Amino acid sequence: MPRFQKYEQKIRRYKDKLKKLITRIGISYTDEFELDNEIPKKLLLPCHIGILFFGEYDKALFEKIKHYLTQVFDSFFFTIRNLGTYNFSFELISKGVKTEYGEIKKTSGRIKIHPTNKFYQILINKRIEENLGMIIAVTDLPLYSSSDDNILFLFGETHLKHRCCVISSLKLKEQFYNRLANFKIFEQRVIKEVIHEIGHIILGPDHCLKNSCVMRFSHDVKKIDEKSFDFCNNCKTKLEQIRTQHNF
């Protein structure tokens, strides 16, 4: 094997190790979307939270999300704001895109998937601009993780340091699986994923092992459907401990 090929392999191995290290310490990595090295102010609870939509959604969806967030995170939020719809510029929408084959055989053609950091930088700026404690995006675009580009077609992801998260509604639709559209099932899945990702911002990166807990990890929509909208007793206890720490 030529010497330069050996060096090339070493460089690739070191790059992979560096990416894993960066991921482990909580900094998202991507070649095209390096996040600003902003150090957020300490999170004070209760706080204001905002929801930004990337795509066309029924206005009733926000009200349903707000209703459940108010119930599940009782008194954690002063306000839950609808930040409206964000439209990518033509230049930005094409940046960082990967093209992958559909996950299921019935899905024809290829799907363009987008890095989570593309959303995070927008969310960071919006969180600062709106003076929010945390922020979440709901998009109809398929996602891959900027911290691990082998993780494709995410339901959602959270950036703990910057207190922002993004969920993709694409695979939450029955139509994705060549089934008849069902808006009720769709909005239930969206709400559960929103609660799940916000739960990570508040409780941390760990998942719950209780099947019915909203903090249970879900690798397919069947698992999402099996979960409740609420936390299990153990997770509720953690929420109460945080509530006590912040004295509210």
C-alpha positions as a printed Julia matrix, in Angstrom:
248×3 Matrix{Float64}:
   0.0    0.0    0.0
   1.47   3.41  -0.97
   2.64   5.52   1.94
   0.22   8.39   1.27
  -2.72   5.99   1.54
  -1.57   4.94   5.01
  -1.4    8.59   6.06
  -4.86   9.19   4.62
  -6.27   6.31   6.66
  -4.62   7.64   9.84
  -6.06  11.1    9.25
  -9.54   9.65   8.79
  -9.21   7.63  12.02
  -8.07  10.7   13.97
 -10.94  12.74  12.5
 -13.46  10.09  13.59
 -11.97  10.05  17.1
 -12.13  13.84  17.28
 -15.78  13.85  16.21
 -16.64  11.28  18.92
 -14.79  13.35  21.55
 -16.59  16.52  20.5
 -19.92  14.71  20.66
 -19.15  13.34  24.13
 -18.44  16.77  25.59
 -21.65  18.17  24.14
 -20.58  20.24  21.15
 -22.38  19.39  17.94
 -20.08  18.81  14.96
 -20.58  19.31  11.25
 -18.37  20.44   8.39
 -20.8   23.14   7.23
 -22.61  24.31  10.36
 -20.33  25.22  13.24
 -22.46  26.71  16.01
 -21.52  30.01  17.62
 -19.54  29.42  20.8
 -22.13  31.25  22.88
 -22.22  30.49  26.6
 -25.89  30.69  27.55
 -26.95  32.43  30.71
 -27.88  30.09  33.53
 -31.37  28.72  33.06
 -33.79  30.16  35.58
 -37.08  28.35  36.06
 -39.89  29.04  35.44
 -38.97  30.42  32.01
 -40.44  31.42  28.66
 -40.42  28.85  25.85
 -40.97  29.33  22.13
 -42.02  27.01  19.31
 -40.84  27.79  15.77
 -42.37  25.99  12.8
 -40.44  25.11   9.64
 -43.22  24.18   7.22
 -46.97  24.49   6.9
 -48.93  23.27   9.93
 -52.53  23.58  11.05
 -52.87  26.46  13.52
 -54.69  24.15  15.91
 -51.5   22.1   16.35
 -49.78  24.83  18.36
 -52.78  25.17  20.66
 -52.79  21.4   21.28
 -49.04  21.44  22.02
 -49.47  24.4   24.35
 -52.33  22.65  26.18
 -50.27  19.52  26.9
 -47.11  21.44  27.81
 -49.11  23.45  30.32
 -50.46  20.26  31.88
 -47.34  18.09  31.85
 -44.86  20.82  32.84
 -47.21  22.49  35.32
 -45.83  25.97  36.26
 -42.45  25.41  34.53
 -43.24  28.03  31.86
 -44.39  31.63  32.22
 -45.45  31.68  28.59
 -45.49  29.27  25.66
 -45.08  31.37  22.52
 -45.91  30.6   18.93
 -42.95  32.07  17.05
 -44.61  31.52  13.68
 -43.15  30.0   10.55
 -39.53  30.24   9.43
 -38.73  29.97   5.74
 -35.25  28.93   4.67
 -33.56  30.91   1.93
 -32.82  28.97  -1.27
 -29.11  29.04  -0.44
 -29.57  27.77   3.13
 -32.09  25.03   2.37
 -29.56  23.25   0.15
 -26.6   23.52   2.55
 -25.52  20.41   4.41
 -28.04  18.21   2.61
 -27.39  14.51   2.23
 -29.27  12.29  -0.17
 -30.27   8.88   1.15
 -32.47   6.06  -0.07
 -35.84   5.74   1.66
 -35.89   3.56   4.77
 -38.65   1.3    3.54
 -38.94  -0.52   0.24
 -42.29   1.07  -0.55
 -40.68   4.52  -0.46
 -39.53   5.26  -3.98
 -36.65   7.47  -4.97
 -34.24   9.17  -2.61
 -34.81  11.53   0.29
 -32.86  14.71   1.01
 -32.06  14.94   4.73
 -30.88  17.97   6.66
 -28.38  18.42   9.55
 -29.74  19.38  12.96
 -27.17  22.18  13.32
 -28.88  23.98  10.43
 -31.82  24.45  12.79
 -29.87  24.92  16.03
 -28.1   28.11  14.97
 -31.4   29.69  13.94
 -32.95  28.57  17.24
 -30.04  29.9   19.29
 -30.36  33.32  17.66
 -34.14  33.31  18.11
 -33.89  32.23  21.75
 -31.59  35.15  22.49
 -33.67  37.6   20.45
 -36.92  36.6   22.17
 -35.32  36.28  25.65
 -36.45  32.65  25.99
 -35.22  30.04  28.41
 -35.55  27.3   25.8
 -36.85  26.84  22.27
 -38.03  24.02  20.0
 -38.46  23.68  16.25
 -41.03  21.52  14.47
 -40.13  20.77  10.86
 -41.53  18.67   8.05
 -38.01  18.07   6.75
 -36.16  14.79   7.42
 -33.14  15.14   9.72
 -29.75  13.63  10.4
 -27.73  14.32  13.52
 -24.94  16.89  13.28
 -23.17  15.22  16.21
 -23.25  11.8   14.55
 -23.85  11.81  10.81
 -24.59   8.07  10.9
 -27.84   8.78  12.75
 -30.39   9.39  10.0
 -34.11  10.12   9.87
 -34.41  11.37  13.43
 -37.7   11.85  15.21
 -36.0   14.54  17.27
 -32.8   15.76  18.89
 -31.86  18.14  21.69
 -28.81  20.35  22.11
 -28.5   20.53  25.89
 -25.9   23.29  26.09
 -27.91  25.68  23.94
 -31.29  24.57  25.32
 -32.86  24.02  21.92
 -34.35  21.02  20.2
 -35.84  20.05  16.87
 -38.32  17.37  15.86
 -39.12  16.11  12.38
 -42.76  15.38  11.7
 -42.12  13.53   8.43
 -42.02  10.02   9.89
 -44.83  10.84  12.3
 -47.3   10.92   9.42
 -49.23   7.79   8.5
 -48.73   8.67   4.83
 -44.98   8.04   5.2
 -45.84   4.37   5.7
 -48.29   4.32   2.79
 -51.26   4.38   5.14
 -54.28   6.69   5.12
 -53.72  10.12   6.68
 -54.83  10.4   10.31
 -54.4   13.9   11.76
 -55.33  12.84  15.31
 -52.59  10.19  15.43
 -50.17  12.61  13.78
 -50.72  15.4   16.33
 -50.47  12.93  19.23
 -47.07  11.8   17.97
 -45.87  15.37  17.49
 -46.98  16.36  21.01
 -45.25  13.34  22.59
 -42.01  14.09  20.77
 -42.15  17.77  21.76
 -42.67  16.82  25.42
 -39.86  14.24  25.13
 -37.27  16.67  23.76
 -38.19  19.45  26.2
 -37.94  16.81  28.92
 -34.3   16.3   27.92
 -33.57  20.02  28.29
 -34.96  19.95  31.83
 -34.0   16.45  33.01
 -30.86  15.76  30.98
 -29.83  13.26  28.29
 -30.96   9.99  29.91
 -33.98   8.05  28.71
 -36.51   6.34  30.96
 -36.95   2.56  30.94
 -40.67   2.61  31.73
 -42.62   1.64  28.61
 -45.43   4.13  29.19
 -43.22   7.1   30.13
 -42.95   9.89  27.59
 -39.17   9.89  28.2
 -38.83   6.34  26.87
 -36.64   6.11  23.75
 -38.66   5.32  20.63
 -37.04   3.86  17.54
 -40.3    3.63  15.59
 -43.79   5.16  15.62
 -45.27   2.06  17.22
 -43.22   2.78  20.35
 -44.34   6.42  20.27
 -47.97   5.33  20.06
 -47.49   3.03  23.07
 -46.18   5.86  25.26
 -48.37   8.22  27.25
 -48.15  12.02  27.12
 -46.95  12.1   30.71
 -43.94  11.26  32.86
 -43.75   8.16  35.01
 -43.6    8.57  38.79
 -39.79   8.44  38.84
 -39.49  11.18  36.24
 -42.16  13.23  38.01
 -40.07  12.98  41.17
 -37.08  14.38  39.26
 -39.24  17.25  38.01
 -40.34  17.99  41.58
 -36.72  18.01  42.73
 -35.9   20.58  40.05
 -38.94  22.58  41.06
 -37.7   22.59  44.67
 -34.18  23.62  43.63
 -35.6   26.62  41.77
 -38.09  27.38  44.52
 -41.31  27.54  42.53
